[in-house]
Each structure stands twice: as C-alpha cells, then as structure tokens.
Amino acid sequence: MAGYDFWAALMVGFLGGGHCLSMCGGIVGAFSANIPIHHRASLRFKLPYLLSYNLGRILSYCIAGALIGFSVQFFAVKSHIVLQLMHLVAGTMLVLLGLYIGRWFNGITKIERIGQFGWRFISPLAKRFIPFKHPLTALPFGLIWGWLPCGLVYSTLTWAAASASPSAGALIMLGFGLGTLPAMLAMGVFSQQLASLLNHKLFRSIAALVIILYGLNMIFSTALLI
C-alpha cells in the first residue's frame, strides 16, 4: 500500500503544479535574484542552485511526513478509530484540494491561514542563507521554505498522517515533492510551455476531477469499515 500511495502522491503533486506556479512564483523570483549574477544567465550554472533548493524543500516535506506519521501511529495503537478518522480527514482534504485546483471552491485557502502564525517565526531564518555563495547554500534555504503554509502540502500531510507510519508518511511526502518538481523547475528556467499546460482550463479540470475521485474513494472505503 505504501508504494501505491507514493505513486498516487506523485500524481497529486504533479496535477497540483498549477497551484505551485501561483503560490511560489514570487519565491522563485526572489530565489533567482539571490543567485550570483554571473550564474543567473546560464542554465548550466543556475540548475545546481535550483536542484539544491528543491532538494531542501522536498526534504522538509519528508521530515514533516515522518513526524506526523509517527504522531498518529502513537495514537492509532491505542485506538483504531483514530486511524479511520484520519483517513476520512485525508479524503476530505483531497476533495477540497480538487475543488480548489478546479477553481470551483476556495475553502482550502482558509486552512492555509492556520500555518501563518508559525511561519512568521520560521521565514526570517531563510535570510541567513542569502545571497547564495554556492549551490549547497540553497539547500537550507529550501529546507526552510518547505514549511511555507500551503493547502496543497497540508492536504497531502493529512494523507501522510493517515498512514500512521513515519516511513510511509515520509514516502508519501517524497512522492508528492517529486511530483511538484517539474512545476518548480519550470519556474526556475522560465518554461512557459509547462506553465501554460498546468494552468490550462481543461488540464485543471481533469486534474481536479482525478484528485476529487481519489479523495471520495478514500472516504467511502473508510466509511465501509466503520
């Protein structure tokens, strides 16, 4: 099941790439401005910075997935109903995510506000690593920015929590992070082709329906076990 969840999370990350483009466009712009000026114009020199940043970002997702999976595992051992409730929450979050990606309902943006309080204390730490002197200095920058409040991340984290396992939770978030990588790299190298695809109305609608159906399947499968 963990392997299946990895590939499903990878799909969700990729299908949600349009959200990454709108949510993180400004961040990537600021990131690029802090790359040494003699490295900005060449993809050959710019790419190591982008890969390092995204490695840090994905690593932060894996850490969060492992932590939340471990936390729920502790309670799930004591009460099986906790695990079932987490599956229901995860399914509901995926449905809300699909509705948001389809631009049919923006309720998930309210959930993003939950993390704003803690983010005010975390984000200043990133300033210590800019401007970048070497590609490796972009890794801790990405590690910090991986905690940016994001409905797409939160939706997948509830899924990681439902796994009730630190290793499975980390694997789900790894799949999700890798799924978002094309969109994030596209922003870094100004690939308008991928950006146009991810924001195309038809693609958004198909992506939204796929995620909604997956979430509904999770809800109904869990409901039958209660």
C-alpha positions in Angstrom: 0.0 0.0 0.0 2.9 2.4 0.8 4.2 2.0 -2.7 0.8 2.7 -4.2 0.4 5.8 -2.0 3.8 7.0 -3.2 2.8 7.0 -6.9 -0.6 8.4 -6.1 1.0 11.3 -4.1 3.4 11.8 -7.0 0.4 12.2 -9.3 -1.3 14.7 -6.9 1.9 16.7 -6.7 2.2 16.9 -10.5 -1.5 17.6 -11.0 -1.4 20.4 -8.4 1.5 22.0 -10.2 -0.6 24.9 -11.3 -1.1 25.8 -7.6 2.7 25.8 -7.2 3.1 28.2 -10.1 0.7 30.8 -8.4 1.8 30.1 -4.8 5.6 30.0 -5.3 6.2 32.2 -8.3 7.3 35.2 -6.2 9.5 33.0 -4.0 11.3 31.5 -7.0 11.7 35.0 -8.4 13.3 36.2 -5.2 15.4 33.0 -5.1 16.8 33.6 -8.6 17.7 37.2 -7.7 20.0 35.9 -5.0 21.9 33.6 -7.2 25.4 35.1 -8.1 24.9 37.4 -11.0 27.5 35.6 -13.2 25.4 32.3 -12.8 21.9 33.6 -13.5 22.1 33.8 -17.3 23.3 30.3 -17.8 21.1 27.3 -17.1 24.2 25.2 -16.7 25.2 27.2 -13.6 21.7 28.1 -12.4 20.4 24.5 -12.4 22.6 23.3 -9.4 21.1 26.1 -7.3 17.5 25.1 -8.3 18.1 21.4 -7.6 19.7 22.2 -4.2 16.8 24.4 -3.3 14.2 21.8 -4.3 16.1 19.0 -2.5 15.9 21.0 0.7 12.2 21.7 0.1 11.4 18.0 -0.6 13.5 17.0 2.4 11.4 19.3 4.6 8.2 17.5 3.3 9.7 14.1 4.2 10.6 15.3 7.7 7.0 16.6 8.2 5.5 13.4 6.8 7.7 11.2 9.1 6.8 13.3 12.2 3.1 13.4 11.6 3.1 9.7 10.7 4.9 8.9 13.9 2.5 11.0 15.9 -0.6 9.4 14.6 1.0 5.9 14.9 1.2 6.5 18.7 -2.5 7.3 19.0 -3.6 4.7 16.4 -2.0 1.9 18.5 -4.3 2.9 21.4 -7.4 3.5 19.3 -8.1 2.1 15.8 -10.9 4.7 15.3 -8.2 7.5 15.2 -6.7 5.9 12.1 -10.2 5.7 10.4 -10.9 9.3 11.3 -7.6 10.4 9.8 -8.5 8.6 6.5 -11.8 10.4 6.4 -10.0 13.8 7.0 -7.4 13.0 4.4 -10.1 12.1 1.8 -12.0 15.2 2.6 -8.8 17.4 2.2 -8.2 15.8 -1.2 -11.7 16.6 -2.3 -11.3 20.2 -1.1 -7.9 20.3 -2.9 -9.5 19.1 -6.1 -12.2 21.7 -5.9 -9.6 24.4 -5.4 -7.5 23.2 -8.3 -10.6 23.2 -10.5 -11.3 26.8 -9.2 -14.7 25.7 -8.1 -14.3 26.3 -4.3 -11.6 28.1 -2.4 -12.3 26.8 1.1 -8.9 25.2 1.4 -7.2 28.7 1.4 -8.7 29.2 4.9 -6.7 26.1 6.1 -3.5 27.7 4.8 -4.0 30.5 7.3 -3.5 28.1 10.2 0.2 27.9 9.4 0.7 31.6 9.0 1.3 32.2 12.7 4.3 29.8 12.9 5.6 30.8 9.5 6.2 34.4 10.8 8.9 33.0 13.1 10.4 30.5 10.7 10.7 32.5 7.5 13.3 35.1 8.8 15.7 32.2 9.2 16.0 31.9 5.4 17.6 35.3 5.2 20.7 34.0 6.8 21.5 32.0 3.6 21.1 34.7 1.0 22.6 35.8 -1.2 23.8 32.4 -2.2 27.6 31.9 -2.4 27.4 28.3 -3.5 24.7 25.9 -4.7 24.8 24.0 -1.4 23.8 27.1 0.5 20.4 27.0 -1.4 19.6 23.6 0.3 18.9 25.0 3.8 17.1 27.9 2.2 14.8 25.3 0.5 14.5 23.3 3.8 13.1 26.4 5.5 10.8 27.4 2.6 9.4 23.9 2.5 7.4 24.9 5.6 5.5 27.7 3.8 1.8 27.4 4.6 0.2 25.7 1.6 -3.1 24.0 1.2 -1.6 21.5 -1.3 1.0 20.5 1.2 -1.5 20.3 4.1 -3.8 18.1 2.1 -1.0 15.6 1.4 0.2 15.8 5.0 -3.2 14.6 6.3 -2.7 11.7 3.9 0.7 11.0 5.4 -0.9 11.2 8.9 -3.5 8.6 7.8 -0.6 6.2 7.0 0.1 6.1 10.8 3.8 5.3 10.0 6.8 7.5 9.9 8.4 5.7 7.0 5.1 5.6 5.0 4.4 9.2 5.8 7.9 10.3 4.6 7.4 8.2 1.4 4.1 9.8 0.6 5.6 13.3 1.1 8.6 12.3 -1.0 6.3 11.2 -3.9 4.3 14.5 -3.5 7.5 16.6 -3.5 8.9 14.9 -6.6 5.5 15.4 -8.3 5.8 19.2 -7.7 9.4 19.3 -9.1 8.6 19.8 -12.8 6.5 22.9 -12.0 9.1 24.3 -9.6 12.0 23.7 -12.0 9.8 25.2 -14.8 9.5 28.4 -12.9 13.3 28.5 -12.3 14.1 28.1 -16.0 11.1 30.1 -17.3 9.5 27.2 -19.2 6.3 28.8 -20.5 5.2 25.6 -22.1 4.7 23.6 -18.9 3.2 26.7 -17.2 0.6 27.0 -19.9 -0.2 23.3 -19.7 -0.7 23.3 -15.9 -2.8 26.4 -16.0 -4.9 25.4 -19.0 -8.6 25.1 -18.0 -9.0 21.6 -19.4 -5.9 20.3 -17.6 -7.0 21.9 -14.4 -10.5 20.4 -14.7 -9.2 16.9 -15.4 -6.6 17.1 -12.6 -9.3 18.4 -10.2 -11.7 15.5 -11.0 -9.0 12.9 -10.7 -8.0 14.2 -7.2 -11.6 14.5 -6.1 -12.4 10.9 -7.2 -9.4 9.7 -5.3 -10.5 11.6 -2.2 -14.0 10.2 -2.5 -12.7 6.7 -2.9 -10.7 7.1 0.3 -13.8 8.4 2.2 -16.1 5.7 1.0 -13.6 2.9 1.5 -13.1 4.1 5.1 -16.8 4.6 5.8 -17.5 1.0 4.9 -15.0 -0.1 7.6 -16.6 2.0 10.4 
